[in-house]
Amino acid sequence: MPLYEYRCETCGEKEEKLEGFSAPTEHACEHCGTAAGMKRQISRTAFNLAGGGWHAQGYSGPAPEKKEAAPAPSSAPKGGCAGGCACHSPAKDN
């Protein structure tokens, strides 16, 4: 459940409430009694992205250079059959 911040538009009183996503965006102020005086505020979050990327450099920053990965060594036989054909399978005697 998210933690919402509310502020009374009449008296300026502030409060935080742990409520569900469907909670109403306003309610009565317990401090001054104004009906629907407490309005939900937009506030900062504790969400933090770590590492590099667009969030560290911003959208207008230079794009990080991509490093090409070295090709993985192949254990498959050369010739295009990938080793699953009859020419690379051991012979079976019936």
C-alpha positions as CSV (number, residue, x, y, z in Angstrom):
1,M,0.0,0.0,0.0
2,P,1.3,3.5,-0.8
3,L,1.9,6.2,1.7
4,Y,0.0,9.4,0.7
5,E,0.6,12.9,1.9
6,Y,-2.4,15.3,2.5
7,R,-2.5,19.0,3.1
8,C,-5.5,21.1,4.3
9,E,-6.1,24.0,1.9
10,T,-7.8,25.9,4.7
11,C,-5.4,25.7,7.7
12,G,-2.3,24.1,6.1
13,E,-2.3,21.1,8.4
14,K,-0.4,18.1,6.9
15,E,-0.8,14.4,7.4
16,E,0.4,11.1,5.9
17,K,-1.8,8.0,5.5
18,L,-1.1,4.5,4.4
19,E,-4.0,3.7,2.1
20,G,-4.9,1.6,-0.9
21,F,-4.7,2.8,-4.5
22,S,-8.5,3.4,-4.7
23,A,-8.5,5.7,-1.6
24,P,-10.3,9.1,-2.2
25,T,-8.0,12.0,-3.1
26,E,-9.6,14.3,-0.4
27,H,-11.2,14.0,3.0
28,A,-12.2,16.1,6.0
29,C,-9.5,17.9,8.0
30,E,-9.5,16.7,11.6
31,H,-7.6,19.8,12.7
32,C,-10.0,22.6,11.5
33,G,-13.0,20.5,10.5
34,T,-13.2,21.7,6.9
35,A,-15.1,19.1,4.8
36,A,-12.9,17.8,1.9
37,G,-10.2,20.2,3.1
38,M,-7.4,17.6,3.0
39,K,-6.2,17.2,-0.6
40,R,-3.7,14.6,-1.7
41,Q,-0.3,16.1,-2.6
42,I,2.1,15.0,-5.2
43,S,5.4,14.3,-3.4
44,R,8.8,12.8,-4.0
45,T,9.3,9.1,-3.9
46,A,12.0,7.0,-2.4
47,F,12.5,5.3,-5.8
48,N,16.1,5.3,-6.9
49,L,17.7,4.0,-10.1
50,A,21.3,2.8,-9.7
51,G,24.0,2.4,-12.3
52,G,24.5,4.0,-15.6
53,G,21.9,4.7,-18.3
54,W,19.5,7.4,-19.3
55,H,18.5,8.2,-15.7
56,A,22.1,9.0,-14.8
57,Q,23.0,11.0,-18.0
58,G,19.6,12.5,-18.8
59,Y,17.8,12.2,-22.1
60,S,20.0,14.8,-23.9
61,G,23.3,13.3,-22.8
62,P,25.5,11.4,-25.1
63,A,24.5,7.8,-25.7
64,P,26.9,5.2,-24.1
65,E,29.0,3.4,-26.6
66,K,28.1,-0.2,-27.3
67,K,30.9,-2.7,-27.0
68,E,30.8,-5.5,-29.4
69,A,31.0,-8.9,-27.8
70,A,33.6,-11.3,-29.0
71,P,32.0,-14.3,-30.9
72,A,31.5,-17.3,-28.7
73,P,33.8,-20.2,-29.6
74,S,31.8,-22.9,-31.4
75,S,32.1,-26.5,-30.6
76,A,30.0,-27.5,-33.6
77,P,31.8,-29.0,-36.5
78,K,32.5,-26.7,-39.5
79,G,30.5,-27.1,-42.7
80,G,27.1,-25.8,-41.7
81,C,25.4,-29.0,-40.4
82,A,25.9,-28.1,-36.7
83,G,26.8,-31.7,-35.9
84,G,23.2,-33.0,-35.7
85,C,23.3,-34.7,-39.1
86,A,24.0,-38.3,-40.0
87,C,27.5,-37.4,-41.3
88,H,28.6,-36.5,-37.7
89,S,26.7,-39.2,-35.8
90,P,28.4,-42.4,-34.7
91,A,27.5,-45.3,-37.0
92,K,25.0,-47.8,-35.5
93,D,25.1,-51.5,-36.2
94,N,21.8,-53.2,-36.5
